[in-house]
Amino acid sequence: MAQTKNARRVGATEARAKLVNVRISPQKLNLVAASIRGLPVQKALNELEFSHKRIAGDVRKVLYSAISNAENNHNLDIDNLFVAEAFVGKNLVMKRFASRARGRSSRILKPFSEITIVVREAGEAA
């Protein structure tokens, strides 16, 4: 009565990590994600280490998690890894209001986002 094993959602030479409910807008998070797309993991870590963006520290943790997943769960060589995909998605939006003049109010939207990082092992052709 055991369940069957789920198929992998990434390829045999890939590993991924995901961070959800990040309290930053997707547009700002995508700026950091775009700066590491396609880079080898060591260069991507250096880019995030010296970035002036506040969210770069959290993205760095997710990249470390993806590297660890590749090494421990999928037996990939961490020296040959590069950031294959780094994409950002929307999440929930907190809606608040601020009081304005003459008894009116204005809406304040506080968006959340999520980021997924996929690292892939570079083959001989790459």
ABEGO torsion letter per residue (X at the ends): XBBBBBBBABBAABBBBBBBGBBBBAAAAAAAAAAABGBBAAAAAAAAAABABAAAAAAAAAAAAAAAAAAAAAGBBAAABBBABBBBBBBBBBBBBBBBBGGBBBBBBBBBBBBBBBBBBBBAAX
